[in-house]
Amino acid sequence: MRKEVLVTGGAGFIGANFIQYLLDHTSYHITNIDSLTHSANPEALMQFSKSPYYRFYLLDLRNQDQLNEVFDRQYDVIIHFAALTDVNEKKYSPIEYYDVNVLGTMNLLEKVRQGYAGKFIYVSTGKVYGGLEEKERPSTEETVINPNNSYVESKVSGEMIVRSYINAYQIPAIITRCSNNYGPYQQKQKLIPTVILNALEEKEIPVYGDGEHVRDWIFVKDHCRAIHTVLEHGKLGEVYNISGGRERSTLDVVKLILDYMNKSHQLIRHVEDREEGDRRYALNWEKANFTLSWKPEMSFYNGLVKTIEWYTSKQLQQT
């Protein structure tokens, strides 16, 4: 029998790539639920709709009546990507982050508790560990959690809700924490798409502060492969870090893109730094490697080239 998989937030950047990965590499039946905010990818949804193994529901996870419509069948697993994430745009109040990211998570867990799904995977963020100093080792699953903004606090709260359901109701759940993703379908306001699209039009490229903020980058397809590995082989109740192990400063990333695109570094413009911008994030992914035999495969440069070419192609199609 084909596995029945429910993906939340499957119209978003990582969720859309994950659904595409499953359609390309498995024969799962996939149900995608999404509220289609500004970060959704209509193009991806149109592409998925061609598959006989895919269906889509437009709904809000906080709405119990809407959610009930989706549970017309037993799911083997729920992969929970959906979250309010626009921390840097300051569009939302802290209450809104908790409303979506915590209440929505609890509503899904209730469905698992009621027997509608055999497993629950909560996709969290490596930012729950907080920032690192320059010479500190990358965060492991045992590192103390230290959230520093409303979005990350709401993701930590979601994790705590998952843990409470594991302990109180023996819910079969797993938590993953990932570093910065990049690749096709990412929102245009994020760093790498912004640099590519601005460079194509010879527009200025804003770089926060001195540009020496360091992030640990992972190509989104490597993340998708990791989630699939956790789905198939992850141990219930565990937390797994997922990371590319490719640490780069913002300025290094911008210059790599400009060099590949044969654009001048004169396009770079330093702007006022963000209040919530930690200097460095990095995750240790040894646990996933040792226990699940997973490791990142895409080099940062090759992944960047694939991303540049994808956005360039899409831009040319629109002109």
N, C-alpha and C positions, 0 to 999 in steps of 0.2 A: 504493500500500500504506500501511496505517496504521503509524505509528511505534510501536515497542515501547519503552516507558519503564519503567525500574526505579527506584522511589523508596524510599530507606531512611528509616526514622523517620517514615513517613507517617501515623502515629497521633498524632504530637506536634503542638504548636501550629502551627508554620510548615509542617511537612510536610502536615498535614491541610488547611490553607488552600490549599497549592499543588496538591494533588490535586483539590480542589474547583474551583480555577481551571482546571486542564487539562480537567476534565470539562465545564466550562461553555464553554470557548473553543477546544477542539481535538477531534479525533477519535482521539487516541492510545489505544493499548492500554496500560493502566497496571497494573503489578505493584507492590504495596505490601508491604514487609517491615518488621516491627516486633516488638520483644520485649515490648511492652505493659507498660511500667513504670507507676508511679503517675501519670505525666504524660500518659498516653494518653487519647484522646477516643473512648470507645465509641460515642457518638452519631454522630460523624462516620463511623466505620467502618460503622455500620448504614445510613447514608445512601448511602455509596459503593456498598455491596453491591447496590443496585438497578440499577446500571449494567452492561450486558453487556460493557463495555470495561474492567472492573476486576476484579482478583483480589487476595487477601490471603494472606500467609504469616506465621504466628507463628514467629519464630525468633530466635536469637542470632547476630550476625555473627561471633562468635568460634568458632562451632561449624561446622567445615568440612562435616560430613555434612549438617547442616540446610541450609547455604548451597548445597550442590550440587543440592538439590531444585529450587531456584528457577531454576537455569540450564539449563532444559530447552529454551531457545530463545535466539536471538541478539537482544540488545538494541541499539537505536540509541544509547541513552544511559543512564547511571546518574547520578541526582542524589542525592548523599549528604548527607542532613540528620542522620541518626542520630548521637547523641552523648549522653554522660553530662554533664549541665549543672548539677546542683544545687549550685553552688559555695557558696552562702550557707547551705545547710542543714547543711553539714559532716557529711553522712551517710557520705561515702565517703573512703577513703584516697587519697593521690596515686597509688598503684599501681593502684587501680581505675579512675581516670580514664584512665591510660595503657593499661590492659588493654582497655577498651572503645573509646576514641577513636583509639588508634594501631593496635592489632592488628586491630580490625574494619576500619579503613580499608585496611590492607595486604592483608587477605584479599580485599577487593573489587578492589583494584588487580591482584592476581594473576589474577583472573578476566578483567579487561580485557587483561592481558598475554597470556593464553591465547586471546584472540580472541572472548570471549563478549559484548563490548560495543564499540561504535564510538567512544564518547566517555565521559568521566568528569568530572562537575562536583562539586567539593568545596566545600560550603557552610561557610565559616569564620565568624569573628566580628571585628568592628572592634576588639574589646578587645585584639587581638594587639599593637596599637600602644602600649598603655598609656595612662595619663591625660595630659591636657593642662592647661597653666596657663590662666588666664582669658583672656588676650589672644593666645594662640597660635592660629595658623591651623589649621583642621581637617586631620587626617591624610590624606595622599595615599598612593597605592600605593607611593611611593618612601620613605615615612617608615620610619625604623628600627624594627624590631619590638622590643617591650619588655614581654613578658608578666609578670604579677605574682601569679598564683595557679595552683594545680594544674590547674584546668579550662582556663584560657587556654594554659598551657604545653603541655597535651596537644593542644590544637587547633593550636598552632604546630608541634608535632612531627608531627601529621597532615599539615600543609602541607608540611613538609620531606620526608616520605615521598612525597607526590605529586610534588614537584619532582625527587626522586631517580629516580622511575620515568619521568618525562618525559625526563630526561637520559640515563639508562642504557638504557631500553627504548623510547624515543620514544612513550610512552603519550600518546594524545590527551586531554589534561586541561586544565581551567580551574579557577581558584580564585576564589571570591567572598568578600567580607568585608562584613558588614552591621552597621548601627547597631541600636539598641534597637527591637524590633518591638512593636506593640500591635494588638489587634483581637479578633475572635471566636475562641473555643476556647483562649485562653491559660489557663495553669494559674492556679488561684484564689489561690495564694500570691504571685503577682507583684503589683507595685505597683498597676497600674490596676484589675485585677479585685478586688483586696483593698479598694481605696477604694470602688468601686461597690457591692460586696456588703455591706460594713460599713455604708455610708451607708443602704442600703435597710433595714437592721435597726436603724438608729440606734446602732450600735456605735462604740466608739472606733477611730480610724484612726491606726496607728503610723507616725511619720515619723522616719527615722534622723537623728540629729544635729540640725543646724540646718535641714535640709531644703534647703540650697542646692547640693546635688550636681546638676550639669547633665548631661543626657543628650540625645543627638540621636535624635529619635523618627521612626519610619517606620511608616505603616499597613501591615499585613501584606499586603494585596492589592497594594500598590505593590511590595513585595519579591517577591511571586510573579510579577508581570508582568516584573520585572527578570530573575529566574532564567529565565523562559521566553525572554526576549530573548537572554540569554547562550547558552541552549541552541540557539537558532536561528542566531544571528549572531556569537557571541563568537569571538574568535581563540584558537586552541589555544596553550597555554603561558602565557597572560596571567592577570593578577590584576585583578579589578574591584571597586572599592568601590561599595556600594549604601547609599544614605542618604536620609533624608527632608529633611535640612537644617533640621529644626525643633528647635532647641535650647530646652529648657525645664528649669527647676529642679524638683526633686521637689515643693517646696511650691507652685509655680505650677500644676503638674499636679493636685495634690490640690484646690486651691482652685477650679480650673476645673470639676472634676467636681462638687464640692459646690454650686457656684453653679448649674450647669445642673440639678442634681437638687433645688435649693431646700432644701439642707441647711445646717445651721449649721457655721461654722468651729470652733465649740467642740468638735466631735468630734475635732479633731486633737490627738494626744498625741505629743510628742517623746520618742524612746527613745534608748538608747545607740547610738552609731554603730558600723558594722561595720568590722572591721580592714582588709578588702580593698577598701573603698569609695573608689575614685578620685574626685576632685572633678569631673572633666569628661571626657566622651568626645565626639568629633565627627569625622565623616568628610567628605572632599571627594569628590563624585561626578561631577566634571567629565569624567573619562575615559569613563565609561559614557554620558554625554550626548553628547560629541563623536564617539565612535567607534561607538556603538550607537544613538544617537538616543533614549536612554531618559532619563526624568526622573520624579521623584515627582509625582503629580497630586493626591493627597488632602491638603487642608489639615489641620493638626493638630487644629483645633477640630472640623471636620466629621467627621474620623475618630474623634475622641473621642465625639462625639454618636452615631455609628453603633455604637460599642462599648458605650456606656452603654445604649442601647436594646436591643441584643442580649442583654446580661446581665440587664437588667431583665425582658425577655420570658421568658428561660429561668427566672428565679427565680419569676416569677408562675405559670409552668406547673407548677412543683414544689410550689406551695402549694395 
